[in-house]
Amino acid sequence: MRKHLSLIGWLCLGCCPGFLPSQAFSRQLASVPRNFHLEEPTNLPGDYKVVAALIKGRITSATGEPLLGVTVLVKGTSTGTSTDADGTFTLTSPENKGTLVVSFIGYTTKEVSFNGPSNLDIPLTEDPKAKAMKEVVVVGYGTQRKRDVTGAVASIKASEIQNIPVPSVEALMQGRAAGVQVNPNSGVPGAGISVRIRGAASISGGNDPLYVVDGVPMKGEFGSAVGQGRNEVSPMADINPNDIESIEILKDASSAAIYGARAANGVVLITTKRGKANKTTVNLNYSTGFQSRPLKYTLLSGNEFKEYYTQAHANVGLTPAVNLSAEGYDTVNTDWQDALFRKAPVSSYDVSFSGGNEKTRFALSVGYFDQEGIIINTGYKRLSSRLNLDHEISKKLRVGASISYTKSETKRIQGDDAGVAVFLRTLIMPPVVPITNENGSYHFSKLGLLNINPFSVAKELKNIAYSNRGIANLYGEYDILKGLKLRVSAGGDLLFLNESYFNNSRVFLAANISANEVNVQDFSWINENVLTYDKSFGDDHKLTFLAGYSQQQTNYTFVRANGSGFAADDIQTINAAAVTTSSSNKTSNGIESLFSRINYSLKDRYLFTANLRRDASSRFPAKRKYATFPSVSAGWRISDEPFMQRFSNLSDLKLRVAIGEVGNQNIGDFRYLGSYTSSNNYLGRTGAAPADIVNPDLSWETTLSYDVGLDLSLFNNRVTFTTDFYLKETRDLLLAVALPVQSGFGSSLQNIGSVENKGMEFSLSTVNLDGALKWNTNFNIAFNRNKITQLNSDDARIIVGASSQFNIGSPPSIGEVGLPLGTLLVYVYDGVYSTAKEIPPSIKAQNMNINAGDVRFKDLNNDGLITEDDRQIFSVQPKFIGGITNNFSYKSFDLNVFGQFVYGNKVYNTTVAGLTGTASAFNQLPIVRNRWQKEGDVTDIPRYAWGDPGGNRKSSTRYLEDGSYFRIKVLSLGYTLPSNLTSRARLNRLRIYATSTNLLTFTKYTGMDPDVNNVGGGSDNPIQAGVDHGSYPSARTFIFGINLGL
Amino acid sequence: MKNKSFYLILFAFVYASCNVTVLEPESNIASNNFWKSGRHAEMGITGVYQAFYQGATNAPLYIRYLYWGEARADVYDTKNVTQDAGTFSIPLNRINSNSGYVASWAESYTAINRANNVLKFVPLIEDVMLTTARKNEILGEALFLRALNYFYIVRAYGDVPLITEPSVSLDQDFRTPRISKAIVLDTIVADLLRAEKILPVSYNTNPQTRGRATIGAAQALLTSVYLWRKDYQKCADKAKQVIETTSLYQLEPDYATVFLDNSRESIFEIQFDNTTQNNNRFQEFFLPPRFGIQLLAPAEKLTKDAVNGFAANDKRKNVTIGITRTPVFNRANIAYVNKYAGAFGPAGTTSISDANQILLRLADVILMRAEALNELNTNKPEVVALVNRIRDRAFGAGVKPALATSSQSDLRKIILQERYLELVFEGHRWFDLVRTEQVDDVMGAQFPELLDPRKWLFPISAAIINANPNIIQNPGWE
């Protein structure tokens, strides 16, 4: 299914939003005041003239919702009325024949003729211009008309991300918004996901954005306590994506500065669905389907493996340590991949109720999501529930709440890369090794390092994370004066995580039954008090002023118990252990803030926004505790200037300029403080020793960001285009700086160094067809360039060694001034020595064991030797990333095709390095059939050589692959039953759909999944990136669903 | 009414809230809250001892004592070494400024800093529960441990930075240069003389007495320091004080008993214990591959050469060196260091041994007195008698002909050889060869680079020099 990349070109061309001429759209605005209906009708029924007609009717939106307050006028007269809450109206026309003019703000005015007394059903369609005018986006502490936004804000709407079988929100953001790079850390269902908004800016301060759900900043990450590599649970998976109304991504400092010290990596605002005052609606959604692995590696057969094993020893003059026949390994041909992988079901059930009246509105939902992993004994289950409530106590006072509770269970395998590395082992296990012995017990291979059975580990090892999480936010809102509003809210996020691990007697060869139990309780509370003042002065001046105070505190408690020496597998709790150890710790942090924002618009054309936030954080010492983060931005709506009026196709043109500062405080708690830790024992006495040295200057990482953007809409908003150019300079990076060791300390966290990100983003939305066949396209693309601009000294190098599992090494990563974060250091692969004569004498002298058939590495510095100085640096960063969505609908059918792409990145394929190492008992890819076999062979696959005497396995460009890909991320086809059928069944709506995720991937990458972020060893250091160290791949999914509105 | 209640709620939130940014750590102690009570003093001094265990996996401080004191000498096998990396490279004398295991003094300064904290802050503690006597003992322990750690690095590296104040804040300048080793040795002597006055004779249990600083430990260490300074009279006198403390220190009649924990001969040994998880990694270093990786095996000279190594009837041989009986990975008869066998944890919990590591014991002190007296050349009979005490135990009285009077230079060789056989694998041999300036004679043939005495000092790690430009590399290691 993988095709050449040039297919991307075809595909893009095919989907390219060729604009088609439209029928003339009215640019006229409904100018009737909204509260018209409150005034006495001027013509009362009964006040009729010679001939009169009683006209009745009902006015609805395109989707059938009744519209309240629609103005209905008899054309050419002053006779008119407005609709009531059911959308109905009654009027008496002075003439028997005539035309009704139906107008409503935000909708295209419609004329309907009548002849005599009539009963009319009039559907109104929304006016695109007016829709654009009133479209609002959520911004920090409020909402704003989208057209007034002067910062860089991207929005993702509910419709784009719903009913996709993916547990967590972050994954759904991938490819949807320009400049947001999303990488799953692992394909394990529910696992953590890394999100980078406009590039990574911090080396040790974390790079994930701040997530704010209905005003409550969420804990963005928590490491797994049971060593799981990057299989930690994603805290964002606790939000059911089907509850989400919209996601707003605040990308630049101007939009994010109101979140101050936590906004340097951008802010993701998640707003959940709230009730509306109308008839109660009930929605049921059910989907079910299955997932499968994206690819199966073809590997050597049992016989070929035997040949390889024998020859690899013979080539270096060794006798195999294991006699394959004697072990019974010559009759076996195990397919380890088929044993570990499976077709896994995924199902989702959602029920939601929403409705209410003018006074009280509610939205209530319950969801259950059950995803099994494509590797046995992995999976994710989530029960989520939510209640959003709004109530009006009086005209001036409102209260409400958002309350959610989620319970989830994540079954994991021992790290992709850490621990036993089940997935990697599955691939490298020789086919000659059986999974079980004849007596049914697990077989443990005699082949050296391979004496761990990946199947027994996957099947028997219990490794489950249970999470219980409640998030609640209550608010009260009071209109003090006209335009002046005070909102007070209090909320909490309580997470209880239990990780349960049991290693039973069957997992490993040497049975050592052991258990771990980890409990984490993480509670954070927040109180926010925001005063908003809206005022217009005349027609030209509009002012919004916001000021607030916020305080938040987080308390974290961790308890761990380990037990070993269990006598049997029956009792899996630690009370049955012979030897137990335990530990616990607690920590806390708090942040207190004052913030304000002024929006001023002059003539709706000149827009200004200024933000100021002052934060105090418990994480910094007294003299650095406070930080102020200002930002200003301005917008100029060029399209409203008189001189632009001749461009009649121009709906909107706005230039934006923004500058501001945001901070990052994402370091551990109390790091500034000199501290003593206890548990330093000697002779049974408990001691204490200094753990950290006082750093009285420890301070925030600060990001200064500039943004210039342009918003353009054409042809009555059928085409909208947004572009942004930005520069982010992050300074005072928090880095561990080596101290002179005679201080007694190895290093300390200091503010040294800076990183720069610059780039551009483009997004384009078009309505291509608007007739019976509707087609619209959203496209976005982003280019980011990242580099380190300062470290503790100009020649400082941060070299992070990668992990090396069973001699399958990943290359080290390097951080240096001028290099991007995510740079690998690898030797340059230059084929294979065809003859012994080709080996330069100096190379032979350096390693006597090099022979013909071994790898030739490039001697970059021409010193005749292959040393670490011959390694070349390669950036793994993509040249651009983006996504394209095409939505089609025709009559009752709708089709959504969402593609996502990354171009120009490099992936070091450590997995394939293991599978073509030709030096150990690992199974190999069939490509090794083309290996060097005899003097004079010209090939690029080295000889079989047990133990790798020639050093062929050095991390080299041989495994550095182009990771570019284009992926059909979502393909969804739906059919909505016509309303005459649904109404007969007393249903509001019935839609059935089929959706596939990760259906097709076009890439040259030879691994399972180019979309990886797994350097091995569980590191999340941004210097390390672009390594596929046996990553658990993302599954391909097919589901069928039904959506029912009652 | 409604409005009033609303304001009330708001008021409650804003004014009744605590200050959320004023927090204290719960699982650590902020340094400004430490050193306030007698308990803190006890915790602090225990932390200094605990520094023995600190360091990288293959190079915690207690292992470095062996690396510095012995690993380069003629005690470990160099013939069957398969790798030239890490621990393996030390007996091959293939070390350089990038050999992290031997080139760094980092862990020593961790211990020294902890001791400096005790010495600075414990005197300031005002707590009725902390008696003056106990306060002094704690200071004595810290002085002893600081001296011990300086003594190791001054022998390994020569001049070293002399730090006697605790590192508290980044405001301090840590780029201290190295200072003359004579000054460092003066400080060591002064510290030990002070410690000797305020330390207790013993503690309430035997493991405490052998595992913590005592008068005897301070005196034994002083003996060693004086000998290193060739201050022979003081060395002999100090040794005599230890030898005469017969109530506490006596030669064990059976050599094997010495290596069971906390024998009567032991003066100071680093304590390891499986039950408190303070176990050592000696099994990986010394025991045959069945238990892990054998990083260091005994030199063939010791196992096979009856002239330069153990005589066949030397009882110390089988205590010192073990031989595997059953084949391990197709190899039988693998020699291994047997002094640190220890006990093993309960099945399935840990295979890491808990043998103590002896730093100072009576036999060492006896031989040091013998060496000092021989250098003074005033009391030959006692020199002979002292050496014979050690020999008699090794062979049984009268089995090997007792040492008779011989020349001063012969006795020098005999004492050095006796120290070799008696104390091998206990971290003394390299320092003995350096002190007696015998490195070139004993090892020069095998390692010609050791003919250059500048190479007898260890190189200083490049990382240390990078972090502190005021540190200058030892000559010959640039």
Chai-1 contact restraints between the chains, C-beta under 6 A:
chainA,res_idxA,chainB,res_idxB,connection_type,confidence,min_distance_angstrom,max_distance_angstrom,comment,restraint_id
A,L397,B,K2,contact,1.0,0.0,6.0,A-B,restraint_1
A,G476,B,F6,contact,1.0,0.0,6.0,A-B,restraint_2
A,Y478,B,F6,contact,1.0,0.0,6.0,A-B,restraint_3
A,V488,B,L10,contact,1.0,0.0,6.0,A-B,restraint_4
A,N512,B,G348,contact,1.0,0.0,6.0,A-B,restraint_5
A,N527,B,F13,contact,1.0,0.0,6.0,A-B,restraint_6
A,Q551,B,S17,contact,1.0,0.0,6.0,A-B,restraint_7
A,Q551,B,V20,contact,1.0,0.0,6.0,A-B,restraint_8
A,Q553,B,V20,contact,1.0,0.0,6.0,A-B,restraint_9
A,S564,B,T349,contact,1.0,0.0,6.0,A-B,restraint_10
A,G565,B,G348,contact,1.0,0.0,6.0,A-B,restraint_11
A,G565,B,T349,contact,1.0,0.0,6.0,A-B,restraint_12
A,V579,B,T349,contact,1.0,0.0,6.0,A-B,restraint_13
A,N585,B,S27,contact,1.0,0.0,6.0,A-B,restraint_14
A,K586,B,E26,contact,1.0,0.0,6.0,A-B,restraint_15
A,K586,B,S27,contact,1.0,0.0,6.0,A-B,restraint_16
A,S588,B,L23,contact,1.0,0.0,6.0,A-B,restraint_17
A,G590,B,V20,contact,1.0,0.0,6.0,A-B,restraint_18
A,G590,B,T21,contact,1.0,0.0,6.0,A-B,restraint_19
A,G590,B,L23,contact,1.0,0.0,6.0,A-B,restraint_20
A,E592,B,V20,contact,1.0,0.0,6.0,A-B,restraint_21
A,E592,B,T21,contact,1.0,0.0,6.0,A-B,restraint_22
A,A616,B,T21,contact,1.0,0.0,6.0,A-B,restraint_23
A,S618,B,T21,contact,1.0,0.0,6.0,A-B,restraint_24
A,S618,B,L23,contact,1.0,0.0,6.0,A-B,restraint_25
A,F670,B,P25,contact,1.0,0.0,6.0,A-B,restraint_26
A,L673,B,A30,contact,1.0,0.0,6.0,A-B,restraint_27
A,G674,B,S31,contact,1.0,0.0,6.0,A-B,restraint_28
A,S675,B,N28,contact,1.0,0.0,6.0,A-B,restraint_29
A,S675,B,A30,contact,1.0,0.0,6.0,A-B,restraint_30
A,S675,B,S31,contact,1.0,0.0,6.0,A-B,restraint_31
A,Y676,B,I29,contact,1.0,0.0,6.0,A-B,restraint_32
A,Y676,B,F34,contact,1.0,0.0,6.0,A-B,restraint_33
A,T677,B,N28,contact,1.0,0.0,6.0,A-B,restraint_34
A,N680,B,G47,contact,1.0,0.0,6.0,A-B,restraint_35
A,N680,B,Q50,contact,1.0,0.0,6.0,A-B,restraint_36
A,N681,B,T276,contact,1.0,0.0,6.0,A-B,restraint_37
A,Y682,B,T46,contact,1.0,0.0,6.0,A-B,restraint_38
A,Y682,B,Y49,contact,1.0,0.0,6.0,A-B,restraint_39
A,Y682,B,Q50,contact,1.0,0.0,6.0,A-B,restraint_40
A,L683,B,G211,contact,1.0,0.0,6.0,A-B,restraint_41
A,L683,B,Q271,contact,1.0,0.0,6.0,A-B,restraint_42
A,G684,B,T276,contact,1.0,0.0,6.0,A-B,restraint_43
A,R685,B,T46,contact,1.0,0.0,6.0,A-B,restraint_44
A,G687,B,M43,contact,1.0,0.0,6.0,A-B,restraint_45
A,G687,B,T46,contact,1.0,0.0,6.0,A-B,restraint_46
A,G687,B,G47,contact,1.0,0.0,6.0,A-B,restraint_47
A,G687,B,Q50,contact,1.0,0.0,6.0,A-B,restraint_48
A,A688,B,M43,contact,1.0,0.0,6.0,A-B,restraint_49
A,A688,B,G44,contact,1.0,0.0,6.0,A-B,restraint_50
A,A688,B,G47,contact,1.0,0.0,6.0,A-B,restraint_51
A,A689,B,G47,contact,1.0,0.0,6.0,A-B,restraint_52
A,A689,B,R114,contact,1.0,0.0,6.0,A-B,restraint_53
A,V694,B,S169,contact,1.0,0.0,6.0,A-B,restraint_54
A,N695,B,L170,contact,1.0,0.0,6.0,A-B,restraint_55
A,A738,B,A467,contact,1.0,0.0,6.0,A-B,restraint_56
A,L739,B,F174,contact,1.0,0.0,6.0,A-B,restraint_57
A,P740,B,F174,contact,1.0,0.0,6.0,A-B,restraint_58
A,P740,B,R175,contact,1.0,0.0,6.0,A-B,restraint_59
A,P740,B,A467,contact,1.0,0.0,6.0,A-B,restraint_60
A,P740,B,N468,contact,1.0,0.0,6.0,A-B,restraint_61
A,V741,B,A106,contact,1.0,0.0,6.0,A-B,restraint_62
A,V741,B,Y109,contact,1.0,0.0,6.0,A-B,restraint_63
A,V741,B,I464,contact,1.0,0.0,6.0,A-B,restraint_64
A,Q742,B,Y109,contact,1.0,0.0,6.0,A-B,restraint_65
A,Q742,B,P161,contact,1.0,0.0,6.0,A-B,restraint_66
A,Q742,B,I163,contact,1.0,0.0,6.0,A-B,restraint_67
A,Q742,B,T176,contact,1.0,0.0,6.0,A-B,restraint_68
A,S743,B,S167,contact,1.0,0.0,6.0,A-B,restraint_69
A,S743,B,F174,contact,1.0,0.0,6.0,A-B,restraint_70
A,G744,B,Y109,contact,1.0,0.0,6.0,A-B,restraint_71
A,G744,B,T110,contact,1.0,0.0,6.0,A-B,restraint_72
A,G744,B,N113,contact,1.0,0.0,6.0,A-B,restraint_73
A,G744,B,S167,contact,1.0,0.0,6.0,A-B,restraint_74
